[in-house]
Amino acid sequence: MDTYLLLRFAHILGFILLGGGLLAVFISELRAYRTTDVAVFAEAAWYTAVFYDALVLPGALIVGVSGLLLIFELGMSFFEAPWLVGMWALFLFEFVEGNTVTRIQFRRTLGQSLLARERGELSEAARDQARTLIGRMAHFLDIPLFLVIVYCGAMRPESWDMVIAAVLVALIAAALLTLAVPRLAQR
C-alpha cells in the first residue's frame, strides 16, 4: 500500500481524535461550570480527564508523528512555507501547553471535585480553587488554535499575513470565550 496514503489517513484520524476530544472536554467543562450539584461536578471533572487522556493525547501523538513523517515523505522542509511553519509552531505550542498547563488544571479540578464529593457539598471556594485564570485561558484557547492548525493544513495560506490574522482571530475568540462562558454558564 502507498505510504503517503497511510500517513495521510493516520493524520486525518489523529485530527478527528484530537478535535473530537477537545470538543468533548469543552462540553464536560461547560457542564462543570453550569452545575451546583457536587456529584455532577465530580462526574464532569472525571469525564474531562478521560476525554483528554483517551482522545486528545493519543490524537495529538498521531498527528505529530504522522505529520513529521509526511514532511519527510513529501521531501518538504519545515521552513518551506508559512502554512507549514504556522501549523507546526501552533501544534508544538498546543502540545506543550496541553501537557503542562491544561493537564495541571484538569487534575486540580478532578482533585477538588473528589474533595467536594467527600464533603458532600460544592462551595464557591471549591469551584474557585478548581479553576485558575491561566487554566481557563488555556482551556478556551485549545479549540480556536486547533481550528487555526486545521486552517493552515487545509487552506495552506502562502502569506504570513493570513497565518498571523488567523492566530489573532483565535486569540480574540479565546479571550471572549474565557470571559463569557463561565458567566453565561452560571445562569
Buried (B, 14 or more C-beta within 10 A) or exposed (E): EEEEEEBBEBBBBBBBBBBBBBBBBBBBBBBBBBBEEBEBBBBBBBBBBBBBEEBBBBBBBBBBBBBEBBBEBEEEEEEEBBBBBBBBBBBEEBBEBBBEBBBBBBBBBBEBBEBBBEEEEBEEEBBEBBBBEEBBBBBBBBBBBBBBBBBBBEEBBEEEEBBEEBBEBBBEBBBEBBEEBBEEBEE
